[in-house]
Amino acid sequence: MNIKKSVLIIILVLFIDQVSKIYIKTHFVLGDSYVVFDWFKIHFIENSGAAWGAKLNDFLPISEHTAKLILTVFRLFAVAGIGYWLYDSIKKQFSGTLVFAVSLIFAGALGNIIDSVFYGVLFNESIGQVATMFTDEPYGGWFFGKVVDMLYFPMIDTTWPNWMPYLGGKSFSFFDPVFNIADMSISTGVGILLVFNKKAFAHKKEDDAIEENQDAGNE
């Protein structure tokens, strides 16, 4: 896969991701839900932490403000690293499967870092009101934006039977995470690398084998 196709994939993912987030921010109040199907809802939440809403200050003796800044800076370095991985993979003509997967991962990571870096100064609060873009009263600052999530798939939402010990009568739901297009892009890219590992890294393995043969011949 050449660089033009990779850039096209990244632009397409970023466009869909940011359009969906901006629409949700400017049309939904935080916590609002819209039922598409019984098993699929648009549910607006904001995530100021890492995956699954985890925060560094939950594990380290630091303030939430410091934890958010560290996380955003870490994300910037991670995006830079993934970007270099993508560039290097294209330059060395690694397999199209690898380039496609890394393009998805890079696009998703970049999509979420846009939220973290810019949304705090672009929007006002979504609590109890629909947010306004380019507001005079932003809810945060540079590097302190919250990631917008909205895709919710409560495939199972029921109650445990009363006859079950300990669990009887308690609610049970399957697949509670709320995520966004950027998260989907990252997960898809990682999934491709895991499922099609041999195909994705075929070119690199072939090169390594050639180098090993050359080294053996020189001994």
N, C-alpha and C positions, 0 to 999 in steps of 0.2 A: 504494500500500500504506500502511495507517495504522500508527500506532505500536504498537497492540495486536498486530498480526500480526508486526511486527518483533521485539517483545519475546518473543513466543511462539517464534519461530525461534531467537533467542539462547538462551533457556532450554532448549529441546530439545537444541541442539548442546552446550551446557555440561553438561547432565545426562548425555548419552551419553558425552561426552569424559571427564568426571571419574569416572563410574562405572567405565568401562573402565580408566582409569589406576589407580584405587584397587584394583580387583580384581587387576590385574597386580602391583602393588606388594605386595599382601598374600597372593599365591598363587604367585609366581614368584621364583626366585633370579636375580639379575642374570646375563644370558647364557643363561638357559633358553629353549628353543624347543618349540613344539608344532606339529606338522604337521597342517594342516587339509586342504590339497590339496598336490599336488606343487609347484604354482605359488603357494601361499599358506601362510605360516607366521605363528604368533604368536611373535615373538622379542623378548624383553625387553632393552632397552638404556636407558641414561640419557644425556641430552644436556645438558651444562653450557654449551654454546656456542650459536652462532646456527645458521642453516640449514646442513645438511650437516655439522654438528659443528664448524664453524669457530670459532676463538676469537680475540678481539682480541689476546691476547698472542702469537699466532702472527705477527702483523704489526707490533705496536707493542712498544717496550721497557718493558713494564709487567708486574707480577706477575699470575698467574692469578686471585688473589683480587680485585685491582683491576679486572681485565678483566671478571670475572663481575658485579661491582657495577655497572660502567658499562653493561653489556649489559642488566641488569635495569631500571635507571633509564631507559635509552633505550626499552625495551619499554613501560614505564609511560606515558611521554610519547606513544609511538606509539599506544597503546590510547586515550589521551585524545583524540588528534587524530582517530582513526578514529571514535570516539564522537561527536565534534562534527560530523564529516562526515555521519554517519548522521542525527543530530538535524536538521541543517540541510537535508538532502535531504528528510526527511519534512515539515518545517515549510514548505518551499517547494514541496511537492507535486511533486517530481521523479518520474520514471517508476518504476513498481513494479519493473521489472527492476533499476534502479540500487539501490533501497532493499533489495531482496532480496539482491543481491550484496554490498552493504556490510554488511548484517546478518550474512551468513556470515563475512565477513572480520573483523568486530568480534568475533563469538562465538569464532572460532578464536584470534585474538590474545589475547583475555581468558582463554581456556582455558589457553594456555601460560603466561601471566603468573601465573596462580594457582599453577602448579607452581613457577615461579621465586621467587615471593614467600613461599609458605607451606610447600612440601613439605620444606624443610630443617629446619623445626622440628616438623613433624607426624610424620615417619617416621625410623626408624633405618636403618642401612646395609642394602643389599640384597646386598652382596658375601658370598657363602658362606652366606647365610641368607635366609629369607623375612622381609621387613620387617614391623614392627609399627607400627600407627597410634597416635597419641597416646602416643608412647614417652617414657620418662624420659631416653633417651640419643639425642637427635636427631643426624642426621649433619651438619647444617649450622646456619645461622642464618637470620634474616629476610633476604630478598633473595638467598639463596645456595642455593636449591633447584635441583634438576636436573629437566629436562623428561623425562617418561616417554614412550618410544616403543615400539611393539610390532607394528605392521602391516608385514609384509615380504612382498614379491611377487617371489621369484626366478624369473621366468618362463622364463629360460634359465640353466641351470647345467650347463656341459659343459666339455670340454677341446678345445683347438685340435688339428686333425689333425697328426700327426708330420711330414708332408711339407711343412708350411708353414714358410718361413724365419723365424727369430727367435721366432715364436709357438708353434711346434709343441710339443705336450706340456704347454703352460701352461693353467691353468684360465681359463675365461671365464664370466662371469655377466652377465645383463642385468637392470637395475633393482635395484641394491643398496640404495638408501636405505631405512631403517626409519623409519616416521613414525607419527602418531597421528590421532585424529579431528579434533582442532583444526587440524592441518596440512591435512587433507583439506578442511575447511571453508574455510580461507584460499585454497587452490589452486582450489577450485570457484568461489568468489566472484571471484577474479582472472580465471579462465577465462571466466566469464560476461561480465565487463566487456570482455575482449578479443574474444570471439566475437560478442557482441551489442552492440558499442560504439554503433552508431547508435541502436538501440532504447533502450539504457540512458541515453544522454545526450540523447535526443530533446527532452525538455521544456526542458532548459537551452538547447539550441541554438535552439529556437523563441523563447524569451524573449530571447536575445541578438539574434536577427534582428529582433524587434519593437523592441528598444531602438535598434538600428542605424537602422531605418527612421524612428523618432521623432527621432533625432539629425539624420538627413539632412533631415527636414522642417523642423527648427528653423533649419537653416543658410540 
